[in-house]
Every structure is written in structure tokens, then in C-alpha cells.
Amino acid sequence: METRRKNGYHWITETSMGISEGFTIDNLDSKTMKETANDFERLFVAIREVLEKNEAYCLDNENERLQICHDIARYIRSKGSGFLKEGR
């Protein structure tokens, strides 16, 4: 289980040996696309950037929720987002 907290996430892992937990700082609240290191970080930043541009939308409203999904998909697919690299 992971719970985001600003610049990182709290994680809990349960195994037959017991429970481990910790906090990992990844700075995904402020990283730019150029600073990302992997697909997860690129996806997170792309979604964050689209949501920041559309912060007035209400996710309780189906039309606005679907528009956000559309905007995120378009942004990720765009060459400028940096998420989808050539050759993938």
C-alpha cells in the first residue's frame, strides 16, 4: 500500500516475515518532465501537469471527468510530453 504525501509516499509491505514500512522521497510534486527517470515518473508528471492546467474541473461531474481523461491521453500521446518515446 502506498499513500502520497506531497514530495514522496509512505509505503507498507506485508510479508510472511512481518510488516515493513517507510517513506520514499521522489519529489514528483515538483519535478519537470526533463527530470524524470522512468516511465512511472513521466506518467505521474504528465498527469499532474494536465490536472494543474484544469484545476477548476470537478471530478464529480461526468463530462468534466471525461474531458480530463481525454486531455491526459492527448497530452501523453503528444510528442511534447516526453512520456512516449520513439521506438516503444
WOURGI-V171401 format. One record per helix or strand of 2 or more residues. SS is the DSSP state (H for helix, E for strand). FROM is the first residue (numbers start at 1). TO is the last residue. If there is no record, write none. Layout:
BEGIN
ss:SS from:FROM to:TO
ss:SS from:FROM to:TO
END
This chain:
BEGIN
ss:E from:2 to:5
ss:E from:8 to:15
ss:E from:18 to:25
ss:H from:33 to:35
ss:H from:39 to:53
ss:H from:62 to:77
ss:H from:79 to:81
END
